[in-house]
Amino acid sequence: MGEPLRHDIAVPLRVMVLAYLLLVGQAALLLCSDETVVWLGMEDGPIENMGALSFLLASILFLIAAYRSSKLPGESRANYFDNPLALFSLGMLCFICFGEEISWGQRLFAYPVPDWLKDINRQDEWNLHNLAWFHGQTAEGVEKSFWARLLVMDRLLAAFQLTLCTLVPIFSAYSATLRTWAARIGLPIVPWWIAGLVPVHIVTTQALYVIVGENIIMGDTLDETKESLRAVIFLTVAIWAYRLTSATSFVAMEQGLSDRSHVFRARL
């Protein structure tokens, strides 16, 4: 049994290293010319496409993991995925984020936007995050109140990711009640190396914002990079959940384990 588990642990290690390198590697933007920065951060450019693809892949992996976890016997899911609700919800969330990133194919298929939507959408697009009430400023450029700015879509997604990927793992380590509640809805409690991704993302991004100051070109590309790296973090969680469900099913089937939760624990 040792060999398959050693192999399974080695693969997430490579994913871990790549994820952290991407988060820290965004600092390389400081070394690029303005022309390169504009190209990287342009609409439908490399950075935005990386984010869209990451959301799409994360959605697919979460949904597959949800399906597989629903097929596991109840005793195998104890303290892990008691039902597929959370994984399914994460899959749908990532799919919506993918659709938002590509404006639901509007630019690709060039279909029209109705006038009623143009009136409330800042970029005349088929998406939610550009609706007027999800912006931190009014149409005249006036800063909204603190409470109104809490509805900014980017902040909502950032707060959700921080809660899911960092706060839940921290608090669940000290709360059996939280672990039980998370298990009942199938909420993934990620390992420490994933829990650290969001704080590193926040600190690195904010440090870069301070460094670039009022540089609008760099600031706009950093905005795109921040969103895309958030998608990469979701993809990392999805890969972990996918491997957890698929490898557990395979190992248990091959070796006739009656309680697959031992394999879950070994992989953590």
C-alpha positions in Angstrom: 0.0 0.0 0.0 3.0 2.3 0.6 4.0 2.8 -3.0 0.7 4.2 -4.4 0.5 6.6 -1.4 4.0 7.9 -1.9 3.3 8.5 -5.5 0.0 10.3 -4.6 1.8 12.6 -2.1 4.6 13.4 -4.7 2.1 14.8 -7.2 0.5 17.3 -4.8 4.0 18.4 -3.8 4.6 19.5 -7.4 1.3 21.2 -7.5 2.1 23.0 -4.2 5.4 24.3 -5.5 3.9 25.5 -8.8 1.0 27.3 -7.0 3.4 29.2 -4.7 5.7 30.0 -7.5 2.9 31.5 -9.5 1.8 33.6 -6.5 5.2 35.0 -5.9 6.1 35.1 -9.6 3.6 37.8 -10.3 6.3 40.2 -9.1 8.0 39.5 -12.4 5.6 42.1 -13.9 7.8 44.8 -12.4 10.5 43.7 -14.8 8.4 44.0 -17.9 8.0 46.9 -20.2 4.7 48.8 -20.4 4.0 47.3 -23.7 4.4 43.8 -22.3 2.4 44.6 -19.3 -0.5 45.9 -21.4 -0.4 42.8 -23.6 -0.4 40.4 -20.6 -3.3 42.2 -18.9 -5.5 43.1 -22.0 -9.0 41.9 -22.4 -8.9 38.2 -23.5 -5.2 38.3 -23.0 -2.9 35.7 -21.5 -3.5 36.5 -17.8 -7.3 36.6 -18.2 -7.4 33.5 -20.3 -5.3 31.7 -17.6 -7.9 32.7 -15.0 -10.8 31.6 -17.2 -9.2 28.2 -18.0 -8.4 27.7 -14.3 -12.0 28.3 -13.3 -13.3 25.9 -16.0 -10.9 23.1 -15.0 -11.7 23.7 -11.3 -15.4 23.5 -12.1 -15.0 20.2 -13.9 -12.8 18.6 -11.2 -15.1 19.7 -8.4 -18.1 18.3 -10.2 -16.4 15.0 -10.8 -15.2 14.9 -7.2 -18.8 15.5 -6.1 -20.1 12.7 -8.2 -17.5 10.3 -7.0 -17.9 11.2 -3.4 -21.7 10.5 -3.7 -20.9 7.0 -4.7 -18.7 6.2 -1.7 -20.3 4.2 1.2 -21.2 6.4 4.2 -18.6 4.9 6.5 -15.8 5.8 4.0 -16.8 9.4 4.0 -16.8 10.0 7.8 -15.2 13.4 8.6 -14.5 14.0 4.9 -17.3 14.2 2.3 -20.5 13.0 3.9 -22.4 14.3 0.9 -21.5 16.0 -2.4 -23.3 19.3 -1.7 -20.3 21.5 -1.0 -18.2 20.1 -3.8 -21.1 20.4 -6.2 -21.7 24.0 -5.1 -18.0 24.8 -5.6 -18.1 23.3 -9.0 -21.1 25.5 -10.0 -19.4 28.6 -8.4 -16.3 28.1 -10.5 -18.4 27.5 -13.6 -20.2 30.8 -13.0 -16.8 32.5 -12.5 -15.6 31.0 -15.8 -18.6 32.4 -17.5 -18.1 35.8 -15.9 -14.5 35.8 -17.1 -15.4 35.3 -20.7 -18.6 37.5 -20.4 -20.5 34.3 -21.2 -19.1 34.1 -24.7 -20.4 37.6 -25.7 -17.1 38.7 -27.2 -16.5 35.3 -28.8 -20.0 35.0 -30.4 -20.8 38.7 -30.7 -24.4 38.4 -29.6 -26.1 41.6 -28.6 -26.8 43.0 -25.1 -30.3 44.2 -24.4 -30.8 47.9 -23.6 -32.1 47.2 -20.1 -28.8 45.4 -19.2 -26.6 48.1 -20.8 -28.2 50.6 -18.5 -27.0 48.8 -15.3 -23.8 47.2 -16.6 -20.7 49.3 -16.6 -19.1 47.6 -19.7 -22.3 46.7 -21.6 -21.6 43.0 -21.1 -23.5 39.9 -20.2 -22.0 39.4 -16.7 -22.8 40.1 -13.0 -19.6 41.6 -11.7 -19.9 44.7 -13.9 -23.4 45.5 -12.7 -23.5 49.0 -11.1 -24.2 47.9 -7.5 -21.2 45.6 -7.5 -18.8 48.5 -8.1 -17.0 50.4 -5.4 -17.7 53.7 -7.2 -20.7 55.4 -8.7 -21.0 56.1 -12.4 -19.7 59.6 -11.6 -16.6 58.2 -10.0 -17.6 59.0 -6.4 -16.5 56.5 -3.8 -19.4 54.5 -2.3 -19.9 54.0 1.4 -17.9 51.3 3.3 -21.0 49.1 3.5 -21.8 49.5 -0.2 -18.2 48.6 -1.1 -18.6 45.3 0.8 -20.8 44.2 -2.1 -18.0 44.5 -4.7 -17.9 41.1 -6.3 -14.1 40.9 -6.1 -14.2 41.4 -2.3 -17.1 38.9 -1.9 -15.1 36.2 -3.7 -11.9 37.0 -1.9 -13.7 36.8 1.5 -15.3 33.5 0.6 -11.9 32.0 -0.6 -10.2 33.2 2.6 -12.9 31.6 4.7 -12.9 28.3 2.7 -9.2 27.8 2.2 -7.7 29.4 5.3 -10.1 30.1 8.2 -12.0 26.9 8.0 -8.9 24.7 8.2 -7.5 26.8 11.1 -10.7 26.8 13.2 -11.6 23.1 12.4 -8.2 22.1 13.9 -9.6 23.2 17.3 -13.3 22.6 16.9 -14.9 19.1 16.6 -18.2 20.8 16.0 -17.0 22.6 12.9 -15.4 19.4 11.6 -18.7 17.6 12.0 -20.7 20.3 10.4 -18.2 20.5 7.5 -18.4 16.8 7.0 -22.2 16.8 6.9 -22.2 19.1 3.9 -19.1 17.7 2.4 -17.1 20.9 2.9 -13.4 20.2 2.0 -11.0 21.0 4.9 -7.8 21.5 2.9 -4.3 20.7 4.2 -1.9 23.3 5.5 -0.1 24.0 2.3 -3.3 25.0 0.5 -4.4 27.0 3.6 -1.3 29.2 3.2 -2.0 30.1 -0.5 -4.6 32.8 0.2 -2.5 34.7 2.8 0.5 34.6 0.5 -1.7 35.8 -2.4 -3.1 38.7 -0.4 0.3 39.8 1.0 2.1 39.5 -2.3 -0.6 41.4 -4.2 -0.9 44.2 -1.7 2.9 44.6 -1.6 2.9 45.0 -5.4 0.1 47.5 -5.3 2.2 49.6 -2.9 5.3 49.3 -5.1 3.6 50.3 -8.4 1.7 53.2 -6.7 -0.2 55.3 -9.2 1.0 53.4 -12.3 -2.4 52.8 -14.0 -1.0 50.4 -16.6 0.6 48.2 -14.0 -2.3 48.5 -11.6 -4.8 47.3 -14.2 -2.7 44.3 -15.0 -2.3 43.5 -11.3 -6.0 43.6 -11.0 -6.3 40.9 -13.7 -3.4 38.9 -12.2 -5.0 39.0 -8.8 -8.3 37.6 -10.2 -6.5 34.9 -12.2 -4.4 33.7 -9.3 -7.5 33.5 -7.2 -8.8 31.1 -9.9 -5.5 29.1 -9.7 -6.1 28.7 -5.9 -9.6 27.3 -6.6 -8.0 25.0 -9.2 -5.5 23.8 -6.6 -8.3 22.9 -4.2 -10.2 21.2 -6.9 -7.1 19.0 -7.9 -6.7 18.1 -4.2 -10.4 17.1 -3.9 -10.4 15.2 -7.2 -7.4 13.2 -6.3 -8.7 12.6 -2.8 -11.9 11.0 -4.1 -10.5 9.2 -7.2 -7.4 7.8 -5.6 -9.4 6.7 -2.5 -11.9 4.8 -4.6 -9.1 3.1 -6.6 -6.9 2.1 -3.7 -9.9 0.8 -1.7 -11.2 -1.2 -4.6 -7.8 -2.7 -5.4 -7.1 -3.7 -1.8 -10.6 -4.4 -0.5 -10.4 -1.8 2.3 -13.7 -1.6 4.3 -13.0 1.8 5.6 -11.5 4.1 3.0 -11.2 7.0 5.5 -7.8 5.5 6.4 -6.6 6.3 2.9 -8.0 9.8 3.2 -5.9 10.4 6.4 -2.8 8.9 4.8 -3.1 11.3 1.9 -3.3 14.3 4.3 
